[in-house]
Amino acid sequence: MRDVLLATLTSVIWGLGFVVAKFGLESFSAMQMTALRFLIVSIFVFVVPRPRLPMSSLVAIGATLFTGQFLLLFLAFTHGMPPGLASVSQQIQAFFTVLLSGVFLRDIPGRRQIIGMVIAFVGLGLIASAVGTDLNFVGLGLAIAAAFSWAVGNVLVKHAPKVPMLSLVIWCSLVPPLPALLLSSVYDEHSTVEAVINASWPSIAAAVFYSGFLAIAVAYCAWGYLVQRYPAVSVAPFTLLTPCIGVVASKMIYGETFSPTRYAGMGLIMVGLAVIVLPLQRMKALIPIRWSR
């Protein structure tokens, strides 16, 4: 029961993180938000031993799983991506991960995974067809690129030797601040120091405490603990909670609403994700199809 609550709490933290990020972006640019998010986590390198991985692997994982994913996602927010829709669109990473694993790790997807990916990408197509004044193709493209970067990071982690998740998260957090701060110095009107001085307390709490400490240091490490302790089929279904929490929280806090077409697209993405992550026995009970791995 304790670990079930931990898995649920982790999904809730991630789901609310999409909404909380908007508070941070009220005072910080996407680059500054990315840098601050990981600066708070990287402090722990002084007390957490470095994982037994080459520095090149740490940089590659940090550049994709953290830098690319969150910098692109925050840029998507600044180009109109609503938090609820973002929480769903990021689940495309599961399907990119399956595709990339098949190409680079020879982990060939089975019939069930292929069906799930097809369903999800039909849903993504519906969302793209409903692009309007509240969302443009730039925002949607950046969000998809963020999901792809996340998937690349997943494959790199899967390919690397097993190491403690805490040390991997902490040391990979050293990577994002430097490129994010460099980009900020070029494109932002105000420096990060000025932004921190003039930021509101909600923005600081969102950028530093919630997005950095809770969403990265706590949630990622808790998830790693669960993945290492339990079979994937037992843990993966909890990922379905994250976009649900994101959509509900965004509707309650920001009044986010969607057209029927966009709701249908989001629903198909969730169905596709469920087809992939739910245990095979549950899928057999839900849909009368002969499934194969």
C-alpha positions as CSV (number, residue, x, y, z in Angstrom):
1,M,0.0,0.0,0.0
2,R,2.9,2.4,0.8
3,D,4.4,2.0,-2.7
4,V,1.0,2.3,-4.3
5,L,0.6,5.7,-2.6
6,L,4.2,6.6,-3.6
7,A,3.4,5.8,-7.3
8,T,0.2,7.8,-7.1
9,L,1.9,10.8,-5.5
10,T,4.7,10.8,-8.1
11,S,2.1,10.9,-10.9
12,V,0.2,13.7,-9.2
13,I,3.4,15.7,-8.7
14,W,4.2,15.4,-12.4
15,G,0.6,16.1,-13.5
16,L,0.5,19.3,-11.4
17,G,3.9,20.3,-12.6
18,F,2.5,21.2,-16.0
19,V,0.2,23.8,-14.4
20,V,2.8,25.0,-11.9
21,A,5.3,25.6,-14.7
22,K,3.0,28.4,-16.0
23,F,3.4,30.3,-12.7
24,G,7.2,30.1,-13.1
25,L,7.0,31.4,-16.7
26,E,5.2,34.5,-15.5
27,S,8.6,35.8,-14.2
28,F,11.2,33.7,-16.0
29,S,11.9,32.9,-19.6
30,A,11.9,29.3,-20.8
31,M,15.7,29.3,-20.7
32,Q,15.9,30.8,-17.2
33,M,13.2,28.4,-15.9
34,T,15.2,25.4,-17.2
35,A,18.4,26.7,-15.6
36,L,16.8,27.4,-12.2
37,R,14.9,24.1,-12.2
38,F,18.2,22.1,-12.4
39,L,20.5,24.4,-10.5
40,I,18.6,23.5,-7.3
41,V,19.0,19.8,-8.0
42,S,22.6,19.9,-9.0
43,I,23.6,21.3,-5.6
44,F,23.3,17.7,-4.3
45,V,26.4,16.6,-6.4
46,F,28.5,17.5,-3.3
47,V,26.8,14.8,-1.2
48,V,25.7,12.2,-3.8
49,P,28.4,10.0,-5.4
50,R,28.8,10.1,-9.2
51,P,27.2,7.1,-10.9
52,R,29.6,4.7,-12.6
53,L,29.0,6.0,-16.1
54,P,31.3,7.8,-18.6
55,M,31.0,11.5,-18.5
56,S,29.9,11.4,-22.2
57,S,26.9,9.2,-21.2
58,L,26.0,11.6,-18.4
59,V,26.2,14.6,-20.8
60,A,24.1,12.8,-23.4
61,I,21.4,11.7,-21.0
62,G,21.3,15.2,-19.3
63,A,21.1,16.9,-22.7
64,T,18.1,14.8,-23.9
65,L,16.2,13.7,-20.8
66,F,16.5,17.0,-19.1
67,T,17.8,19.9,-21.2
68,G,16.0,19.2,-24.5
69,Q,12.8,17.9,-22.9
70,F,12.2,20.8,-20.5
71,L,13.6,23.7,-22.5
72,L,11.5,22.7,-25.5
73,L,8.4,22.2,-23.3
74,F,8.8,25.6,-21.6
75,L,9.2,27.2,-25.0
76,A,6.0,25.4,-26.1
77,F,4.2,27.1,-23.2
78,T,5.5,30.5,-24.3
79,H,4.0,29.8,-27.8
80,G,0.5,29.0,-26.5
81,M,0.6,25.4,-25.5
82,P,-2.0,25.0,-22.7
83,P,-0.9,23.0,-19.6
84,G,-3.6,20.4,-19.9
85,L,-2.9,19.7,-23.5
86,A,0.8,19.6,-22.8
87,S,0.4,17.0,-20.1
88,V,-1.3,14.7,-22.7
89,S,1.0,15.5,-25.7
90,Q,4.1,14.6,-23.7
91,Q,2.8,11.0,-23.4
92,I,3.8,10.7,-27.0
93,Q,7.2,10.0,-25.6
94,A,6.1,6.5,-24.8
95,F,5.5,5.8,-28.5
96,F,8.7,7.5,-29.6
97,T,10.6,5.4,-27.0
98,V,9.1,2.2,-28.5
99,L,10.1,3.2,-32.0
100,L,13.6,4.3,-31.0
101,S,14.2,1.1,-28.9
102,G,13.2,-1.0,-31.9
103,V,15.6,0.9,-34.2
104,F,18.6,1.2,-31.9
105,L,18.2,-1.5,-29.3
106,R,16.6,-4.2,-31.5
107,D,13.7,-4.2,-29.1
108,I,11.1,-4.9,-31.8
109,P,7.6,-3.7,-30.9
110,G,4.8,-6.3,-30.8
111,R,1.4,-6.1,-32.3
112,R,-0.1,-4.6,-29.2
113,Q,2.5,-1.8,-29.1
114,I,2.0,-1.1,-32.8
115,I,-1.7,-0.8,-32.4
116,G,-1.3,1.6,-29.4
117,M,1.1,3.8,-31.4
118,V,-1.3,4.0,-34.4
119,I,-4.2,4.9,-32.1
120,A,-2.1,7.6,-30.4
121,F,-0.8,9.1,-33.6
122,V,-4.3,9.3,-35.0
123,G,-5.1,11.3,-31.8
124,L,-2.1,13.6,-32.4
125,G,-3.4,14.2,-35.9
126,L,-6.8,15.2,-34.6
127,I,-5.1,17.7,-32.2
128,A,-3.0,19.1,-35.1
129,S,-6.2,19.5,-37.2
130,A,-7.7,21.6,-34.4
131,V,-4.9,24.1,-34.1
132,G,-6.4,27.6,-33.7
133,T,-5.9,30.9,-32.0
134,D,-5.0,29.4,-28.6
135,L,-2.4,27.1,-30.1
136,N,-0.2,27.4,-33.2
137,F,1.9,24.8,-35.0
138,V,5.1,26.2,-33.4
139,G,3.8,25.5,-29.9
140,L,2.6,22.0,-30.9
141,G,5.8,21.2,-32.7
142,L,7.9,22.3,-29.7
143,A,5.9,20.1,-27.4
144,I,6.3,17.1,-29.8
145,A,10.0,17.8,-30.0
146,A,10.2,17.8,-26.2
147,A,8.5,14.4,-26.1
148,F,11.0,13.1,-28.7
149,S,13.9,14.4,-26.6
150,W,12.5,12.7,-23.6
151,A,12.2,9.4,-25.6
152,V,15.9,9.7,-26.7
153,G,16.9,10.1,-23.1
154,N,14.8,7.0,-22.1
155,V,16.7,4.9,-24.7
156,L,20.0,6.2,-23.5
157,V,19.2,5.3,-19.9
158,K,17.9,1.9,-21.0
159,H,21.1,1.3,-22.9
160,A,23.4,2.4,-20.1
161,P,24.5,0.0,-17.3
162,K,22.1,0.1,-14.3
163,V,23.1,2.7,-11.7
164,P,21.3,4.2,-8.7
165,M,18.5,6.5,-10.0
166,L,19.2,9.2,-7.4
167,S,22.9,9.6,-8.5
168,L,21.9,9.6,-12.2
169,V,19.3,12.3,-11.7
170,I,21.6,14.5,-9.6
171,W,24.6,14.3,-11.8
172,C,22.7,14.6,-15.1
173,S,21.2,17.8,-13.6
174,L,24.6,19.5,-14.0
175,V,24.0,19.5,-17.8
176,P,21.0,21.8,-18.4
177,P,22.0,25.0,-16.5
178,L,25.0,26.0,-18.7
179,P,23.4,25.8,-22.2
180,A,20.2,27.3,-20.8
181,L,22.0,30.2,-19.2
182,L,24.1,30.8,-22.4
183,L,20.9,30.9,-24.5
184,S,19.3,33.2,-21.9
185,S,22.3,35.6,-22.1
186,V,21.8,35.9,-25.9
187,Y,18.0,36.0,-26.2
188,D,16.6,37.3,-22.9
189,E,16.2,41.0,-22.3
190,H,17.0,40.7,-18.6
191,S,19.7,38.5,-16.9
192,T,18.7,35.5,-14.8
193,V,19.9,37.4,-11.7
194,E,17.6,40.3,-12.5
195,A,14.8,38.0,-13.2
196,V,15.2,36.3,-9.8
197,I,15.4,39.6,-8.0
198,N,12.2,40.9,-9.6
199,A,10.3,37.6,-9.6
200,S,7.1,37.0,-7.6
201,W,7.2,34.4,-4.8
202,P,4.8,32.1,-6.7
203,S,7.1,32.1,-9.7
204,I,10.2,31.4,-7.5
205,A,8.3,28.6,-5.7
206,A,7.3,27.1,-9.0
207,A,10.7,27.4,-10.7
208,V,12.9,26.4,-7.8
209,F,11.0,24.4,-5.2
210,Y,8.3,22.6,-7.1
211,S,9.8,22.2,-10.5
212,G,13.3,21.6,-9.2
213,F,13.1,19.8,-5.9
214,L,9.7,18.1,-6.0
215,A,9.3,17.2,-9.7
216,I,12.9,16.3,-10.3
217,A,14.7,15.3,-7.1
218,V,11.8,13.7,-5.4
219,A,9.5,12.4,-8.2
220,Y,12.2,11.0,-10.5
221,C,14.0,9.2,-7.7
222,A,10.8,7.8,-6.4
223,W,9.8,6.6,-9.8
224,G,13.3,5.0,-10.3
225,Y,12.9,3.2,-7.0
226,L,9.5,1.8,-8.1
227,V,10.8,0.7,-11.5
228,Q,13.7,-1.1,-10.0
229,R,11.6,-2.8,-7.4
230,Y,8.5,-3.9,-9.4
231,P,7.8,-5.3,-12.9
232,A,7.1,-2.6,-15.5
233,V,3.6,-3.9,-16.0
234,S,2.8,-3.1,-12.4
235,V,4.3,0.4,-12.4
236,A,3.6,1.7,-16.0
237,P,-0.2,2.1,-15.6
238,F,0.3,4.8,-13.0
239,T,1.7,7.0,-15.9
240,L,-2.0,7.3,-17.0
241,L,-2.7,9.4,-14.0
242,T,-0.2,12.2,-14.9
243,P,-2.1,13.6,-18.0
244,C,-5.5,13.2,-16.2
245,I,-4.2,15.3,-13.3
246,G,-2.8,17.8,-15.7
247,V,-6.0,18.3,-17.6
248,V,-8.2,18.5,-14.5
249,A,-5.8,20.9,-12.7
250,S,-5.5,23.1,-15.8
251,K,-9.2,23.3,-16.1
252,M,-9.7,24.2,-12.4
253,I,-6.9,26.8,-12.2
254,Y,-6.8,28.3,-15.7
255,G,-10.3,27.4,-17.0
256,E,-8.7,25.5,-19.9
257,T,-11.3,24.2,-22.3
258,F,-11.0,22.3,-25.5
259,S,-13.0,21.7,-28.7
260,P,-14.7,18.3,-29.2
261,T,-12.0,17.5,-31.8
262,R,-9.2,18.2,-29.4
263,Y,-10.9,16.2,-26.7
264,A,-11.2,13.3,-29.1
265,G,-7.5,13.6,-30.0
266,M,-6.5,13.6,-26.3
267,G,-8.7,10.6,-25.6
268,L,-7.1,8.6,-28.4
269,I,-3.6,9.4,-27.1
270,M,-4.7,8.1,-23.7
271,V,-6.2,5.0,-25.2
272,G,-3.1,4.3,-27.2
273,L,-1.0,4.7,-24.0
274,A,-3.3,2.4,-22.1
275,V,-2.9,-0.2,-24.8
276,I,0.8,-0.2,-24.4
277,V,1.2,0.2,-20.7
278,L,-1.7,-1.8,-19.2
279,P,-0.9,-5.4,-18.3
280,L,-1.7,-7.8,-21.0
281,Q,-4.4,-9.7,-18.9
282,R,-6.3,-6.4,-18.4
283,M,-6.3,-5.7,-22.1
284,K,-7.6,-9.1,-23.0
285,A,-10.4,-8.5,-20.6
286,L,-11.2,-5.1,-22.1
287,I,-10.8,-5.9,-25.8
288,P,-11.5,-9.2,-27.5
289,I,-8.4,-9.3,-29.7
290,R,-5.6,-11.9,-29.9
291,W,-2.7,-9.9,-28.5
292,S,1.0,-10.8,-28.9
293,R,4.0,-9.2,-27.3
